[in-house]
Amino acid sequence: MKAIVRVLAACAAFALAGACHAQAWPAKPVRFVVPFVPAGPADIIARLVGQRLTEALGQQVIVDNRAGAGGNIGTAAVAKAAPDGYTVLVTSSAFVVNVSLYANPGYDAERDFIPVAVVGSQPNVILVHPSVPARNLDELLRLGKTAKLAFASPGSGTTPHLTGENLFRVISKLDITPIHFRGAGAAVTAVVGGEPSVGCMALAGPLPQIKAGRLRALAVSSAKRIAALPDVPTLAEAGFPGLQDYTWIGIFLPAGTPPAIVQRLNEVVGRALQSAEFRERLEGHGFEPVGGSPQQTAEYVKAEIVKWAKVVKDTGAKAD
């Protein structure tokens, strides 16, 4: 009986220590690691969420851009970080693509991380420089049968790259060359300059240039038209009903982070997503707010790993 009491007391002490640890979090600044260069979708979300968390938690959130290897360098660094809630990964759906695209991305998406929340998602957009004589996707595809085209992507293995590969090369059988840039900002700048004159990227990056008339959007990869570009048809409307792809931005913590910290971070993000002002800011960048519990997020991430593994296989995409 004394042994049982001692075991129960130890368990109670352990649980109390975990609760106290979670209640104290955060006691110092929190670092958001974004494994991409600034100005892309993950960076935009990290800064929007970071501002809200700074206000809600009373500690500064620092955004740390650690780009390289399609997001693998920053992601692998977070996988090895102390699981204390002070190093947080804010990344795109490249997180689930890279486990199939790379022989060794440097992390295991399911073993090394705890999914906290998907903050927002947005479609990928097929766009062209205004000089391109294509007012819609059908005209672009017909042009691609007679002219040698290239399309810009924000990076090898990103979901925009794979959407473009699937649409142009696999389904439409075009001989089109993907040109990968170091992030969305560089890809947008390239297409605005007409080199190359075609692009496929997540909506947030090129949206200001589309609205300014410096780029022409031909189609979006969402299930329905989006509020930011109501006149731009979906790929389904353009004749590709089975092609629905999204670039999403999620928050992850290293495996081993106390459940109470995971839950608290999820709740703070969830409250931000319930704010009309925050949702309006997300939608202004072309994002649809998502949210959900850590369990729902984990299930979604698992499904995305399976989905994009098939796309990688079907397209024959390789890490550059």
C-alpha positions in Angstrom: 0.0 0.0 0.0 2.8 2.4 0.8 4.4 1.7 -2.5 1.2 2.4 -4.3 0.8 5.7 -2.4 4.3 6.7 -3.4 3.6 5.9 -7.1 0.4 7.9 -7.0 2.2 10.8 -5.3 4.9 10.8 -7.9 2.3 10.8 -10.7 0.5 13.7 -9.1 3.7 15.6 -8.7 4.6 15.0 -12.4 1.2 16.2 -13.5 1.4 19.3 -11.3 4.8 20.1 -12.7 3.5 19.8 -16.3 0.6 22.0 -15.5 2.8 24.6 -13.8 5.1 24.6 -16.8 2.2 25.2 -19.2 0.8 27.9 -17.0 4.1 29.7 -16.9 4.4 29.5 -20.7 5.5 31.8 -22.2 7.9 33.3 -19.8 10.2 34.7 -22.5 9.9 35.6 -26.2 8.7 32.9 -28.6 10.5 32.2 -31.9 8.5 31.5 -35.0 10.8 29.7 -37.5 9.6 30.3 -41.1 11.6 28.0 -43.4 11.3 30.3 -46.4 12.4 33.8 -47.4 10.2 36.8 -46.4 7.1 38.0 -48.3 5.8 34.5 -49.1 2.6 32.9 -47.7 4.2 31.4 -44.6 6.0 34.6 -43.7 2.8 36.6 -44.1 0.8 34.3 -41.8 3.7 34.1 -39.3 3.7 37.9 -38.9 0.0 38.2 -38.7 -0.3 35.4 -36.1 2.8 36.6 -34.3 1.3 40.0 -33.7 -1.9 38.5 -32.3 0.1 36.1 -30.0 2.3 39.0 -28.7 -0.8 40.8 -27.7 -2.6 37.8 -26.2 0.4 36.1 -24.4 2.3 39.2 -23.3 5.6 38.0 -24.8 7.2 39.1 -28.0 7.0 36.7 -31.0 10.1 36.9 -33.1 9.9 35.7 -36.8 13.1 33.9 -37.9 13.3 33.2 -41.6 15.6 30.2 -42.1 15.2 29.4 -45.8 16.9 26.6 -47.8 16.3 23.2 -49.4 12.6 23.9 -50.1 11.9 24.5 -46.4 13.8 21.5 -45.1 16.6 23.4 -43.4 14.4 25.5 -41.1 12.0 22.6 -40.5 14.8 20.2 -39.6 16.2 22.8 -37.2 12.8 23.0 -35.4 12.6 19.2 -35.2 15.8 19.2 -33.2 14.8 22.2 -31.0 14.0 21.8 -27.3 10.3 20.8 -26.9 9.5 23.7 -24.5 7.1 25.8 -26.6 9.7 28.5 -27.4 10.6 27.3 -30.9 7.6 27.1 -33.2 7.5 26.1 -36.9 5.2 28.1 -39.2 5.4 26.5 -42.6 3.5 25.8 -45.8 2.1 22.6 -47.3 5.7 22.0 -48.5 6.0 20.3 -45.1 4.0 17.4 -46.3 5.3 17.4 -49.9 9.0 17.2 -49.0 8.7 13.8 -47.2 8.0 12.3 -50.6 10.0 14.7 -52.8 13.3 14.3 -50.9 15.0 11.0 -50.1 16.0 12.5 -46.8 14.3 15.9 -45.9 16.0 15.9 -42.5 12.8 15.3 -40.5 9.9 12.9 -40.2 6.6 14.9 -40.5 4.6 12.6 -38.2 7.3 11.5 -35.7 9.1 14.8 -35.1 6.3 17.3 -34.9 3.0 17.9 -33.1 0.5 19.7 -35.4 -1.1 22.7 -33.6 -3.4 24.3 -36.2 -3.8 25.1 -39.8 -4.3 28.9 -39.8 -5.3 29.4 -43.4 -5.3 28.1 -46.9 -5.4 29.6 -50.3 -5.6 28.3 -53.9 -2.7 28.4 -56.3 -3.2 30.7 -59.2 -2.2 30.4 -62.9 -1.1 33.8 -64.1 0.7 35.4 -67.0 2.4 38.7 -67.9 -0.1 41.1 -69.6 2.0 40.7 -72.8 1.0 37.1 -73.2 -1.8 36.7 -75.8 -4.0 34.5 -73.5 -7.1 35.9 -71.8 -8.1 32.6 -70.3 -6.5 29.2 -69.5 -7.7 27.5 -72.7 -5.9 30.1 -74.8 -2.7 29.7 -72.7 -2.8 25.9 -73.2 -3.4 26.3 -76.9 -0.4 28.7 -77.0 1.7 26.2 -75.2 1.1 23.7 -78.1 2.9 25.9 -80.5 5.3 28.1 -78.4 8.0 27.0 -76.0 6.9 28.2 -72.6 8.3 28.2 -69.1 6.5 28.8 -65.8 7.8 30.3 -62.6 7.2 28.6 -59.2 8.2 29.7 -55.7 10.4 26.6 -55.4 10.9 23.0 -56.3 8.4 20.8 -54.6 6.1 23.5 -53.4 2.4 22.9 -54.0 2.3 25.6 -56.7 5.1 23.8 -58.5 3.2 20.5 -58.4 -0.1 22.1 -59.4 1.7 23.5 -62.5 3.4 20.3 -63.3 0.2 18.4 -63.0 -1.9 20.8 -65.1 0.7 21.7 -67.8 2.8 18.6 -68.2 0.8 15.6 -66.9 -2.8 16.5 -67.9 -2.3 18.9 -70.8 0.9 17.2 -72.2 2.7 20.5 -72.7 6.5 20.8 -73.1 6.8 23.5 -70.6 9.8 24.2 -68.4 9.4 24.9 -64.6 11.7 27.6 -63.3 12.1 27.6 -59.6 12.8 30.7 -57.6 13.8 31.2 -54.0 10.4 32.0 -52.6 7.2 33.6 -53.8 8.6 37.2 -53.8 11.3 36.4 -56.4 8.9 34.3 -58.5 6.3 37.2 -58.6 9.1 39.7 -59.6 10.2 37.4 -62.4 6.8 37.1 -64.0 6.1 40.9 -63.6 9.3 41.3 -65.6 8.2 38.8 -68.1 11.0 36.3 -67.5 9.3 33.9 -67.5 5.9 35.2 -68.6 3.8 32.4 -67.0 3.6 31.5 -63.3 1.9 29.2 -60.8 2.0 30.3 -57.2 0.0 30.6 -54.0 -2.3 33.6 -54.2 -0.9 35.8 -51.4 2.4 36.6 -53.2 1.1 37.9 -56.6 -2.3 39.2 -55.4 -1.2 42.9 -55.2 0.3 42.7 -58.7 -2.8 41.1 -60.1 -5.0 43.8 -58.6 -2.6 46.5 -60.0 -2.9 45.0 -63.5 0.8 44.0 -63.7 -0.2 40.3 -63.8 -3.3 38.6 -65.3 -4.8 35.7 -63.3 -6.3 33.0 -65.5 -7.5 30.4 -63.0 -7.5 29.4 -59.3 -7.2 25.9 -58.0 -9.9 26.2 -55.3 -13.3 24.5 -55.3 -15.1 27.8 -55.8 -14.2 31.3 -56.8 -12.5 33.4 -54.2 -13.7 36.8 -52.9 -10.3 38.5 -53.6 -10.6 37.7 -57.3 -14.3 37.1 -58.0 -13.9 37.3 -61.8 -11.2 34.6 -62.0 -12.6 31.1 -62.8 -11.6 28.0 -61.0 -9.7 25.2 -62.7 -13.0 23.2 -62.6 -14.8 25.9 -64.5 -11.8 26.0 -67.0 -12.3 22.3 -67.7 -10.3 20.5 -65.0 -12.9 19.4 -62.5 -10.6 17.0 -60.5 -7.9 19.6 -59.9 -8.3 21.3 -56.5 -5.1 22.2 -54.7 -4.4 24.5 -51.8 -1.3 26.0 -50.3 -2.0 26.0 -46.5 0.0 27.4 -43.6 0.2 25.4 -40.4 1.8 25.8 -37.0 3.8 22.9 -35.5 5.7 22.2 -32.3 8.6 19.8 -31.8 7.6 16.3 -30.6 7.6 16.1 -26.8 6.2 19.5 -26.2 3.8 19.3 -23.2 0.2 18.8 -24.2 -0.9 21.8 -22.2 1.3 24.1 -24.2 0.1 22.6 -27.5 -3.5 23.2 -26.3 -2.9 26.7 -25.1 -1.2 27.7 -28.4 -4.1 26.2 -30.3 -6.6 28.0 -28.3 -4.9 31.4 -28.7 -4.7 30.8 -32.5 -8.4 29.7 -32.5 -9.4 32.9 -30.7 -7.6 35.0 -33.3 -9.4 33.1 -36.1 -12.7 34.0 -34.5 -11.9 37.7 -34.6 -13.6 39.5 -37.5 -10.6 41.9 -37.8 -8.1 39.1 -38.0 -10.2 37.1 -40.5 -10.5 40.2 -42.7 -6.8 40.6 -42.7 -6.3 37.0 -43.7 -8.9 37.3 -46.5 -7.2 40.5 -47.7 -4.2 38.3 -48.5 -6.3 35.7 -50.2 -6.4 33.2 -47.3 -9.5 31.3 -46.1 -9.3 30.9 -42.3 -9.2 27.3 -41.2 -8.5 26.5 -37.5 -9.5 23.3 -35.7 -8.3 21.3 -32.8 -4.8 19.7 -32.7 -6.4 16.3 -33.3 -8.3 17.6 -36.4 -5.1 19.2 -37.6 -3.1 16.0 -37.2 -5.7 14.1 -39.3 -5.6 16.7 -42.0 -1.8 16.6 -42.2 -1.8 12.8 -42.5 -4.3 13.0 -45.4 -2.2 15.7 -47.1 0.9 13.5 -46.8 -0.9 10.8 -48.7 -2.4 13.1 -51.3 0.9 14.9 -52.2 2.9 11.6 -52.3 0.6 10.6 -55.2 1.1 13.9 -57.0 4.9 13.6 -56.6 4.7 10.1 -58.0 2.4 11.0 -60.9 4.3 14.1 -62.0 7.7 12.6 -61.5 8.8 15.8 -59.7 12.4 15.9 -58.5 14.0 18.0 -55.8 16.3 20.6 -57.6 
